[in-house]
């Protein structure tokens, strides 16, 4: 896919490509997985693909006990996200359809890293972090995170059982907005 000089920039900044990333060297890695999915369903888009997967896993986490099968699906999601984020296949505009804006990509990176490290290193003894984390990601991505105000994280408030009570996006100035997406958890008695 060739981006025209006057097209919106693929990074999701809202600027024209010629005023934003035209001089940056970014290596896009094609995805045979996405190409196959696009052939099978012409309406395929990376955004809806991942939101659907996150929603389905969130629903299962809310109603099922942890199992090896569920953990395997979570690991597959985290691995796929990390691979597609590293391959620059989830930018706002992709050859396969709509992707994610920069803040949403930082959220996906944080989600994938938390799930991956939690499952690989055994940090999740129960669902107290997984459930609110997936619930927040599912709702935030479905609603979309605006790039108009600087969002650099979220505070997730849970009950003692790990159910997400509320979430609040953390906004403000930060030196480097690309540093990541900070996820803080608070338990409310």
Backbone torsions as a table, in degrees:
resi	resn	phi	psi	omega
1	UNK	NA	131.9	178.8
2	UNK	-104.4	129.7	177.7
3	UNK	-93.2	127.7	177.5
4	UNK	-76.9	154.1	-178.5
5	UNK	-56.4	-34.9	-176.9
6	UNK	-96.1	3.5	176.4
7	UNK	-75.2	157.7	174.0
8	UNK	-61.6	143.1	-177.8
9	UNK	-66.1	141.7	-179.3
10	UNK	-64.2	-20.3	-176.4
11	UNK	-75.7	-11.7	177.4
12	UNK	88.8	13.2	-177.9
13	UNK	-70.7	-21.5	-176.3
14	UNK	92.4	-9.7	178.7
15	UNK	-85.6	164.3	172.6
16	UNK	-70.6	149.5	-178.8
17	UNK	-54.3	-41.1	-177.2
18	UNK	-66.7	-21.8	-179.5
19	UNK	-99.3	3.1	-173.4
20	UNK	-128.2	-87.9	-169.2
21	UNK	-104.3	13.8	-175.3
22	UNK	-60.6	-32.7	-178.0
23	UNK	-91.2	-4.0	180.0
24	UNK	-85.4	139.8	176.9
25	UNK	-95.3	109.0	179.3
26	UNK	-122.6	125.8	-179.5
27	UNK	-92.3	110.6	176.1
28	UNK	-87.5	132.4	178.1
29	UNK	-107.4	124.0	-177.6
30	UNK	-69.6	159.6	-178.2
31	UNK	-123.7	113.2	177.0
32	UNK	-67.2	-30.7	177.0
33	UNK	-60.8	-47.9	-179.8
34	UNK	-67.0	-38.7	179.4
35	UNK	-62.2	-42.5	179.0
36	UNK	-66.1	-40.8	179.0
37	UNK	-66.1	-36.7	178.9
38	UNK	-67.6	-37.7	177.2
39	UNK	-64.8	-41.8	-178.4
40	UNK	-70.6	-34.1	-178.5
41	UNK	-139.0	103.2	-178.5
42	UNK	-58.5	-20.9	179.0
43	UNK	-85.9	2.0	-178.6
44	UNK	-58.0	139.5	171.8
45	UNK	-147.0	140.4	-179.4
46	UNK	-54.2	-37.8	-178.6
47	UNK	-60.5	-54.0	-178.4
48	UNK	-66.0	-34.3	178.3
49	UNK	-58.7	-50.9	-177.9
50	UNK	-74.9	-36.0	177.8
51	UNK	-63.4	-40.3	177.5
52	UNK	-63.2	-43.4	178.9
53	UNK	-64.2	-43.9	-179.8
54	UNK	-65.6	-42.0	177.7
55	UNK	-60.0	-45.4	-178.4
56	UNK	-64.2	-43.8	178.7
57	UNK	-68.4	-36.1	176.3
58	UNK	-61.4	-46.4	179.7
59	UNK	-59.1	-43.8	179.2
60	UNK	-65.3	-42.4	179.6
61	UNK	-62.8	-33.6	-178.6
62	UNK	-72.0	-25.1	-172.7
63	UNK	-119.4	-9.2	-178.1
64	UNK	-118.0	155.1	171.8
65	UNK	-77.5	154.8	177.6
66	UNK	-58.5	139.5	178.8
67	UNK	-144.8	166.2	178.0
68	UNK	-63.4	-38.5	179.9
69	UNK	-64.4	-43.2	179.3
70	UNK	-66.7	-43.2	177.2
71	UNK	-60.9	-38.2	178.7
72	UNK	-63.8	-43.1	178.4
73	UNK	-65.2	-38.6	176.4
74	UNK	-63.8	-40.9	177.5
75	UNK	-64.5	-40.2	178.2
76	UNK	-63.5	-42.8	176.9
77	UNK	-59.9	-49.3	-178.8
78	UNK	-61.3	-44.2	179.3
79	UNK	-63.3	-43.9	178.4
80	UNK	-63.5	-43.2	178.5
81	UNK	-60.4	-48.2	-178.8
82	UNK	-61.3	-42.1	179.4
83	UNK	-63.6	-46.4	-177.9
84	UNK	-72.6	-31.8	175.0
85	UNK	-68.9	-43.3	178.7
86	UNK	-65.4	-32.1	-179.5
87	UNK	-85.4	5.0	178.6
88	UNK	59.5	32.2	-179.2
89	UNK	-92.6	-0.9	-176.6
90	UNK	-115.7	19.1	177.2
91	UNK	-62.1	168.5	-174.4
92	UNK	-55.2	-39.7	-179.6
93	UNK	-124.2	120.4	-178.5
94	UNK	-124.4	167.3	177.5
95	UNK	-67.8	-14.3	-178.2
96	UNK	-103.0	5.6	-179.6
97	UNK	119.5	-166.8	-173.8
98	UNK	-65.0	136.4	176.0
99	UNK	-113.9	-139.3	-174.4
100	UNK	-121.9	147.1	175.6
101	UNK	-73.6	164.1	-175.5
102	UNK	-54.4	-45.0	-180.0
103	UNK	-65.4	-37.9	177.5
104	UNK	-65.8	-37.9	177.4
105	UNK	-64.8	-38.0	177.3
106	UNK	-65.3	-37.3	175.4
107	UNK	-63.5	-45.3	178.6
108	UNK	-61.0	-39.5	177.7
109	UNK	-62.5	-46.0	179.5
110	UNK	-63.7	-42.5	178.1
111	UNK	-60.1	-50.9	-178.3
112	UNK	-61.5	-43.5	179.9
113	UNK	-64.4	-43.3	179.9
114	UNK	-64.4	-45.8	-179.2
115	UNK	-65.0	-47.4	-178.3
116	UNK	-60.2	-53.7	-177.1
117	UNK	-66.7	-36.4	179.3
118	UNK	-64.3	-40.6	-179.0
119	UNK	-80.4	-39.4	-178.7
120	UNK	-69.3	-43.1	-175.9
121	UNK	-96.2	7.0	175.5
122	UNK	68.4	27.7	-178.8
123	UNK	-76.5	-17.0	-180.0
124	UNK	-98.7	96.2	176.9
125	UNK	-80.0	-24.4	177.8
126	UNK	-147.8	-165.7	-174.3
127	UNK	-94.7	13.0	-174.3
128	UNK	-62.6	-26.9	177.1
129	UNK	-103.8	-38.3	-178.1
130	UNK	-60.7	-46.7	-176.6
131	UNK	-60.7	-52.9	-179.7
132	UNK	-66.9	-32.5	179.9
133	UNK	-63.1	-48.4	178.8
134	UNK	-69.2	-38.0	179.1
135	UNK	-62.8	-43.5	178.6
136	UNK	-64.6	-48.0	-178.4
137	UNK	-59.9	-43.2	-179.6
138	UNK	-61.0	-46.8	-177.3
139	UNK	-72.7	-40.5	-178.8
140	UNK	-64.8	-41.5	-179.0
141	UNK	-73.5	-34.3	177.9
142	UNK	-65.6	-39.6	178.8
143	UNK	-78.6	-29.3	-176.0
144	UNK	87.2	144.2	178.1
145	UNK	-110.3	117.8	-177.2
146	UNK	-68.0	145.2	175.9
147	UNK	-93.0	-0.6	-177.1
148	UNK	-68.7	-36.5	175.9
149	UNK	-112.9	148.9	-175.0
150	UNK	-76.5	108.9	178.0
151	UNK	-106.5	125.5	178.9
152	UNK	-122.6	6.3	177.3
153	UNK	173.4	-166.8	179.1
154	UNK	-153.0	150.7	173.1
155	UNK	-109.4	121.0	-179.0
156	UNK	-105.3	121.6	179.2
157	UNK	-103.2	125.2	-177.6
158	UNK	-120.7	163.7	170.3
159	UNK	-87.9	-177.5	-177.0
160	UNK	-65.3	-19.8	-179.6
161	UNK	-92.9	2.2	178.2
162	UNK	87.2	13.6	176.9
163	UNK	-84.0	134.8	180.0
164	UNK	-71.8	118.9	177.5
165	UNK	-89.0	-44.5	179.1
166	UNK	-162.2	162.3	176.5
167	UNK	-137.0	148.9	178.9
168	UNK	-136.4	124.3	177.5
169	UNK	-70.4	139.8	178.5
170	UNK	-95.0	119.1	-177.5
171	UNK	-116.1	156.3	176.4
172	UNK	148.1	-175.7	-179.8
173	UNK	-87.0	138.9	173.7
174	UNK	-144.1	144.6	-175.1
175	UNK	-56.3	-50.9	-177.9
176	UNK	-121.9	104.3	-177.9
177	UNK	-68.4	-15.6	-177.6
178	UNK	-90.4	7.1	-176.4
179	UNK	-64.7	-26.1	-177.2
180	UNK	145.0	-173.1	-179.3
181	UNK	-122.3	113.8	-176.9
182	UNK	-82.7	127.3	178.1
183	UNK	-116.3	114.7	178.4
184	UNK	-111.8	141.1	-179.1
185	UNK	-114.9	137.9	174.0
186	UNK	-129.3	137.9	177.5
187	UNK	-104.4	128.7	179.4
188	UNK	-106.3	126.9	-178.9
189	UNK	-78.7	NA	NA
